[in-house]
Amino acid sequence: MRATLTFSEPSHVTPDAERPGLLRADFASEDGTGDEHVCDVTDLSAPGAIEPGLEAAGFETIGLEANTALQRALADVRRRDRLTSDAEAAIRQSLTGTEVELANGTRLRIDLVVDDGLFYRRAGPGWIDVNPGGIVGANGHGGAKYVHGDQDVYGTPLRQLMHDTAPDTFRHVTPDGRNDDAATFLLNLWIPLHAPVQPLTLMDGRTLDAERHQLRFGLPVDGFLERDDDAAINDIWRFLYHEDQQWFVRTDMDSRQGYLFNTLGSGHGAACLAGEEALVPLFRALSGAVSAVGSGDGVPAPVNVSTIEPPDDAPDAIRRGWTRLAEQVDRANALITGAGSDEAWNEWRTGTVDALDAVVRRSVELRLVASVIEG
């Protein structure tokens, strides 16, 4: 399938002064649209698709349905549309000490859910911001647009927290080092509650030319993490695009499955799927009309909007979502023409809110320390 991924701009890349031989992306690249590329992405939900695997490629899908305590906590997040402190505690408790069996037979025990890195994200189609209140702690985070890796094993804050022992403690592969022998992983777990658009997409690490395309990057985190001054900049990774990179996604996921991937460099980012561009004008127009009706200002103006259909290769969820949105546009215009009653408009508003919700991605992500279990 086709999907648009956003990489660092080559014009913002320079040799890294701190670690000779590596490259660095400067923060100015965040001010633009990034280097967008339409990539061929393998949909792992397709019949016969083969998943590369955590130890080989840096990521793997795991089943979560049997963890009933986790599912209850995630249902609470979905119902409230926010991550509360109670839900956060329940998620941590439900995962700590549990075991995960990978497809290659390796068994991992989740030793710790890390304090940092537990977030609730919402993302609209085509990068529409659906978090008008901005980031407040674990809530208000949008989709991660830029392809990135979450942590440099040699950088901040791991260097300070672990007194330079992280490279010897965690299994990792970086442009200037690797540890294939450690029994301990630092991993991310990404759990979609609903992901018809902007799904997380992951790179097979074996297809990356790390010396040429993996970039050091300093990410300020003072807006959403409580850190000392010497750890206010996260050392993470950005990536340049190359056609040899192979990308994977699942278009059928919900909270019963999650992606487990290596925090220490696995390339990933939210993808804009084929057909999302057809949702954007409908989503914007209906959001404005819903606000007008809900504010009590009366009947909205006629909804004049492009109704270009999604392409044939758009995922089914996007095509269904587009149909529902287009129907709500037609209903709004019929109510305007027929001078619909307040009751009819309230019914329309409820249906439109549901239709808009159906094309918003909601997900929970967290960070884990996990160890290989022998025998």
C-alpha positions in Angstrom: 0.0 0.0 0.0 1.0 3.6 -0.3 1.7 5.9 2.6 3.4 9.2 3.1 6.2 9.4 5.7 8.0 12.5 6.8 11.8 12.5 7.1 14.4 15.1 8.0 15.4 17.5 5.3 18.8 16.8 3.9 19.6 20.6 3.9 19.4 20.5 7.7 21.9 17.8 8.2 25.6 18.4 9.2 28.5 16.3 10.5 28.2 15.8 14.3 30.8 17.6 16.3 30.5 15.4 19.4 30.7 12.0 17.8 32.9 12.2 14.6 31.6 10.1 11.8 27.9 10.6 12.7 25.5 13.1 11.3 23.1 15.5 13.1 19.8 17.1 12.2 19.3 20.6 13.5 16.1 21.7 15.1 15.3 24.2 12.3 14.0 21.2 10.3 11.0 21.1 12.7 9.8 24.4 11.4 9.0 23.2 7.9 6.9 20.4 6.4 9.8 18.0 6.4 10.9 15.8 3.6 7.8 13.9 2.7 7.9 10.7 0.6 5.2 8.4 -0.7 6.6 5.0 0.3 5.6 1.4 -0.4 4.5 0.0 2.9 3.7 -3.6 3.7 0.4 -4.1 5.4 1.0 -6.9 7.9 -2.8 -7.6 8.1 -2.8 -8.7 4.5 -3.0 -12.5 3.9 0.4 -14.1 3.7 2.3 -11.1 5.1 5.4 -12.1 7.2 6.4 -9.9 10.1 10.2 -9.4 10.4 10.4 -9.8 14.3 11.8 -7.8 17.2 15.2 -9.4 17.5 15.8 -9.4 13.7 14.3 -6.1 12.6 13.6 -4.2 15.8 9.8 -4.6 16.1 7.0 -7.2 16.5 3.3 -7.3 17.0 2.2 -8.9 20.2 -1.2 -10.1 21.5 -2.8 -8.3 24.4 -6.3 -9.6 24.5 -5.7 -12.1 27.3 -4.6 -9.3 29.7 -8.0 -8.4 31.0 -6.8 -5.9 33.5 -5.0 -4.0 30.7 -8.1 -4.1 28.5 -10.2 -2.7 31.3 -7.8 0.2 31.7 -7.6 0.9 28.0 -11.4 0.8 27.8 -11.5 3.5 30.5 -9.0 5.6 28.5 -11.2 5.3 25.4 -14.4 6.1 27.3 -13.0 9.2 29.0 -10.9 10.1 25.9 -7.9 10.9 28.2 -5.4 9.0 30.3 -6.1 9.6 34.0 -3.7 8.9 36.8 -5.9 5.9 37.8 -5.8 4.4 34.3 -2.0 5.0 34.2 -1.5 3.1 37.4 -3.7 0.3 36.2 -1.8 0.0 32.9 1.5 -0.2 34.8 0.2 -2.8 37.2 -1.3 -4.9 34.5 2.0 -5.2 32.6 4.6 -5.3 35.3 5.9 -8.9 35.7 4.0 -10.3 32.7 5.7 -12.4 30.1 5.6 -12.1 26.3 6.5 -14.8 23.8 8.0 -13.6 20.5 7.4 -15.3 17.2 10.9 -16.8 17.2 10.3 -18.5 20.6 12.2 -16.0 22.7 10.3 -15.2 26.0 10.5 -11.7 27.6 9.6 -10.7 31.1 8.4 -7.1 31.5 10.4 -6.0 34.5 9.5 -2.3 34.7 7.2 0.2 33.1 9.4 3.3 32.9 8.1 6.5 34.5 8.7 8.6 31.4 7.1 7.8 28.1 3.5 6.9 29.0 1.3 9.1 26.6 -2.2 9.2 25.1 -2.2 10.4 21.5 -4.9 11.7 19.2 -4.4 12.4 15.5 -6.8 13.5 12.8 -6.6 12.7 9.1 -3.9 14.4 7.1 -2.2 15.9 10.2 -5.3 17.8 11.3 -4.7 18.9 14.9 -7.4 17.4 17.1 -5.8 18.5 20.4 -6.8 22.1 20.6 -5.8 22.4 24.3 -2.2 21.3 23.6 -0.1 19.0 25.7 -0.9 18.6 29.3 1.2 15.9 30.9 0.3 12.5 29.4 -2.6 14.0 27.3 -2.9 16.2 24.3 -0.1 14.6 22.2 -0.6 14.4 18.4 0.8 11.8 16.1 4.6 11.7 15.8 4.9 13.1 12.2 8.7 12.8 11.8 10.3 9.4 11.4 12.5 9.0 14.5 14.1 6.7 17.0 13.2 7.4 20.6 16.5 7.2 22.5 20.2 7.4 21.9 21.8 4.8 24.2 24.9 7.0 24.6 22.9 10.2 25.2 20.7 12.1 27.6 18.9 11.1 29.8 20.2 7.5 29.8 23.8 8.7 30.3 22.8 10.6 33.5 20.3 8.1 34.8 22.5 5.0 34.3 26.0 6.6 34.8 27.2 5.6 31.3 26.2 1.9 31.8 23.3 1.9 29.4 25.3 0.7 26.4 26.5 -2.4 28.4 23.0 -3.0 29.9 20.7 -2.8 26.9 20.7 -4.7 23.6 21.0 -2.1 20.8 22.3 -1.3 17.3 23.4 2.3 16.6 25.6 3.9 13.9 28.7 3.8 16.1 28.1 0.8 18.4 26.1 -2.3 19.1 25.4 -4.8 21.9 24.0 -8.1 20.7 24.7 -10.0 23.9 22.7 -8.2 26.6 19.6 -10.0 27.9 17.8 -6.7 28.7 15.9 -4.6 26.3 14.5 -1.0 26.5 11.3 -1.2 24.5 8.3 0.8 23.5 4.8 -0.6 23.5 2.4 1.1 21.2 -1.3 0.2 21.6 -3.9 1.6 19.2 -7.4 2.1 20.7 -8.6 3.0 17.2 -6.3 3.7 14.2 -8.1 4.2 10.9 -5.7 7.1 10.0 -2.2 8.1 10.9 -1.1 4.6 12.1 2.3 4.0 13.5 4.6 2.6 10.8 7.9 0.9 11.5 11.2 0.4 9.6 12.9 -3.0 9.2 16.2 -2.0 10.8 18.1 -4.4 8.5 17.3 -2.1 5.6 18.8 1.0 7.2 22.2 2.4 6.2 22.7 3.9 9.7 26.0 5.7 8.9 24.4 7.6 6.1 20.7 8.0 7.1 20.5 7.9 10.9 20.9 11.3 12.5 21.5 12.5 16.0 18.9 15.0 17.2 18.2 17.0 20.3 14.5 17.1 21.3 13.4 19.6 24.0 11.1 17.8 26.5 10.6 20.6 29.0 7.0 21.1 27.8 5.8 17.6 28.7 8.4 15.9 30.9 9.7 16.9 34.3 13.5 16.9 33.9 16.5 18.6 35.5 18.2 21.2 33.4 21.0 18.8 32.4 18.4 16.4 30.9 16.0 18.9 29.4 17.1 17.9 25.8 16.5 14.3 24.8 19.1 12.8 22.6 17.1 10.9 20.0 17.4 10.0 16.3 16.0 11.4 13.1 16.3 9.7 9.7 16.9 10.6 6.1 14.8 8.8 3.4 16.2 6.2 1.2 14.4 3.9 -1.3 16.0 0.8 0.2 14.2 1.2 3.5 11.3 -1.2 4.1 8.3 -0.1 6.0 5.5 -2.0 7.8 2.1 -1.2 9.2 -1.1 -3.0 10.3 -4.4 -1.5 9.3 -6.6 -3.9 11.4 -5.2 -3.2 14.9 -7.1 -2.2 18.0 -6.3 -2.6 21.7 -6.1 -6.4 21.4 -2.7 -6.0 19.8 0.4 -3.8 20.2 3.7 -3.1 18.6 6.7 -3.9 20.7 9.8 -2.1 19.3 13.3 -1.2 20.4 13.4 2.2 21.9 17.1 2.6 21.2 16.9 3.5 17.5 14.1 1.6 15.7 12.8 4.0 13.0 9.1 4.7 13.2 6.5 7.5 12.7 2.9 8.1 11.9 2.0 7.6 8.3 -0.5 9.4 6.2 -2.4 6.7 4.4 -3.8 6.8 0.8 -7.2 8.4 1.0 -6.6 10.6 4.1 -6.4 13.7 1.8 -10.0 13.0 0.7 -11.1 13.1 4.4 -9.5 16.4 5.2 -12.0 18.9 3.6 -15.0 16.9 4.9 -13.5 16.7 8.4 -12.8 20.4 8.6 -16.2 21.5 7.2 -18.1 19.2 9.5 -16.0 20.1 12.6 -16.9 23.8 11.9 -20.6 23.0 11.5 -20.7 20.9 14.7 -19.2 23.8 16.6 -21.7 26.2 15.2 -24.7 24.0 16.1 -23.2 23.3 19.6 -22.6 26.9 20.4 -26.2 27.8 20.0 -25.6 30.3 17.2 -28.2 28.6 15.1 -28.1 26.9 11.8 -24.7 26.7 10.1 -24.1 28.0 6.7 -24.5 25.5 3.8 -21.6 23.0 3.8 -19.8 23.5 0.5 -17.0 21.1 0.4 -15.0 19.0 -2.1 -16.3 15.4 -2.1 -13.4 13.8 -4.1 -13.6 10.1 -3.2 -10.6 8.2 -1.8 -8.5 6.2 -4.3 -9.1 2.5 -4.9 -6.1 1.6 -2.8 -7.3 3.4 0.3 -7.9 1.1 3.3 -11.4 0.1 3.9 -11.6 2.1 7.2 -10.9 5.3 5.3 -13.4 4.5 2.6 -16.1 3.8 5.2 -15.2 6.9 7.1 -15.4 9.1 4.0 -18.8 7.7 3.2 -20.1 8.5 6.7 -18.7 12.1 6.5 -20.1 12.7 3.0 -23.5 11.5 4.2 -23.5 14.0 7.1 -22.7 16.8 4.7 -25.7 15.9 2.6 -27.9 15.7 5.7 -26.7 19.1 7.0 -27.5 20.7 3.6 -30.9 19.0 3.5 -31.7 20.4 7.0 -30.7 23.8 5.9 -32.9 23.7 2.8 -35.8 22.3 4.8 -35.4 24.5 7.9 -34.8 21.6 10.1 -36.0 21.6 13.7 -33.7 22.0 16.8 -34.3 18.3 17.5 -33.3 17.3 14.0 -30.1 19.4 14.3 -29.2 17.9 17.6 -29.7 14.4 16.2 -27.5 15.5 13.2 -24.8 16.8 15.6 -24.7 13.6 17.5 -24.3 11.5 14.3 -21.7 13.9 13.0 -19.6 13.8 16.2 -19.6 9.9 15.9 -18.6 10.1 12.2 -15.7 12.5 13.0 -14.6 10.3 15.9 -14.5 7.3 13.5 -11.6 8.9 11.6 -9.5 10.0 14.5 -6.5 7.8 15.7 -6.3 7.2 19.4 -3.4 5.3 20.9 -1.5 4.7 24.2 2.2 4.3 24.3 4.6 3.4 27.1 8.2 2.4 27.7 9.3 -0.9 29.2 12.4 -2.6 30.5 12.2 -6.3 29.6 14.6 -9.3 30.0 15.0 -12.5 28.1 13.9 -15.5 30.1 16.2 -18.5 29.8 14.8 -22.0 29.3 
